[in-house]
Amino acid sequence: MFSIVFHLKKGFEKALFFWGEGMRQTAKGAETDENASVRKLLEPVLEGLKYSLIELAVSRHRGSVQVRAVIYNGASIGTEDCARVHRAVTPRLELAFPGQDVYLEVSSPGIDRQIKDTAEFSHYTGKKVRCYRTDISDWTAGILEAVEEEGIVIKTKEGIIKLNFDSLAKAKLDSQQSVEEV
């Protein structure tokens, strides 16, 4: 039995950044083996549909499996996009979890998404972001210009600033900032 939930989230409350070589790092540490295997299973399908998998969570509850996926394509994600992805990945999940009830939730990143890991920044180049910096204990807002190995480059109204991942406590997309402010 499969169900679909269209959930357009605004984001999550906490984010801490970790940078790991050859391993996807999240706010909670390294990605689990089960998440990694489901990610490998779904990413080729999503890439064929021109979507990126921003976040994936696999959890088990009383004999069922819940899969939550956040997708992105550079434009706005609507319910039709979520339904399209749901229809495309459902057969893969049926094969990955035979004989189990699988519930799939596909959602957009949301306009004020909390960026949960360093790998996510590359999806949002050209978008408005706000970063809470530990070096100055304040927010810095601007347009994400580039993502580098050690950090990010954003364009602010004061000019171009490079921020190391080590100095970021949290970051999020900034729908409230106008382009004129930058």
N, C-alpha and C positions, 0 to 999 in steps of 0.2 A: 504494500500500500504506500502510495506517495502522496504527499500534500505539498502545496506551494504557498509560500507566504511572501507577499511583496511588502517589503519593509524599507522605507526610505529614511534612513537614519541621519541624524545631524552629527553624530560622532560619539566618541567615548570620553570618559572623564579624565583618565590618566595616561600619560605616555612617558616612558624613559627610553633613551636611545642606547643601543648596543651595536657595535660594529664588529662583525666577525668575518674572517676570511673563509670563503668557500661555503659558508653556512648562512642560511637565512636566520637573522636574529630578530626577535620581537621584543615588546615591552616586558614579556614574561620570560625571556630567555630564548634558548634555541628551540626551533620548531620540532615537534614530536615526530617520530618515525611514521606514525599513521598519517599525520597531516602532510608530511613530505611525500608519502606514496600517493595519497589522493591528489595532491597538487600536481605531481608528475602525470597522473592519469587525466586530469582535467585541463591543464594548460594547453596542450596541443589543440583540443577542441575549441577552446576560447580564442586562441590565436587565429584559428581558421575563420572564426566569426568576427575577427578584428576587435576583440576585447582583451583587456589585461586583467589578471586575477590579482587584486590588491590585497585581499585578506581572505584567509580560509581557516575555519575552525571545525574540527570534527569531534563530536562528543557522543558518548553512549549513555543511554538511560533505559533501564529495565528491558533489555532485549531489543531496543531500537537504536538507530543511529541518526544523529542530527548533524547535518552539514550546513554550515553558513558560509556563503561566498559573497564577497564584495567585488564588483566588477567596475571597470572603467574603460572608456574608449576615446577620451580627449574631448568629448562633447557631453551634453547632459544625458543621463541614463533615465529612461522612463519605464513604465510597467511593461510595455511591449518588449523592450530590451531584456528585462528580467525574465519574462515568459519565454522568449526565444532561447536564452541561455538555459533555462530550466528544462525545456524540451530537449535540448541538445545533450546535456550532461546526464540526464536521468538514466539512459541505458548504460552508461559507463558505471554509474553508482550501483545499479542493479547487479552488474557483474562483480563489482568490488566487494559487495556485501550480500552474497546469496542467502536467501531464506530469512533475511532480516527486514523489518520495517525501516525504511529510510525516509527521513523528512528533510527536505531541501529548502533553504531560505536563500534567495538571491536578492541582493540589494545594491543600491548605488552608494558611492562614498559619502554623499551628502554635501551640502554647500559649505558647511563649517566643520568638515571632517578633522578630527584629531589625527595627526600623522603618527602612526604607531611604531614604525621602524624606518631605518635609514634608507632601505631599498625603495620605499614609497616615494621619496622625493623626486626620483627620476620621472615619475608619471605626471608630475605637476609643474614641469618647467613652463614658464610663461604665465603661471597662475599667481594670484595674490596669496601671500602667506603671512602668518604672525608667528614669531618664535620667542619663547621666554628664555632669556639668556641668564646663566648663572654668574657670568663674569660681571654683569652690571645690575643684576636682580631687577630686570625690567623687560618689557616686550619690545621687539623690533619688528616692524611691518614693512613689507615691500613686495616686489615681484620677483619670484624665483627665476634667476637668470641661468644658473648652471649648478650641476651637482658634481663634486669632485671627490676623490678618494678620502680626503680628510674632513670635508665639510661641504657647505653650500655657499653660493654667491647670490646675494639678493640686491636688487636695485631699490634704494630708498629715496626719499626726497632730499637727503643729504648727499647721496651718491651711491657708488657701488661698495658693498661691504661683504667681506668673506667671514663666514662663521664656522668654526670648527664644531664637529659633532659633540666633542667633549664639553663644550660650553652651552649646549642646548638641553634644557630640562624638559621642554615640550614645544610642540609646533602644531599648527593647524592651518587649514585653508581659511581665508579671510573674506567672506562674502560682504562684510560690512564696510570694508575699506574701498573708497572710490579710486578710480584710476588717477584722478586729478591730485589725490593726496600723495602719490608716488612721484 
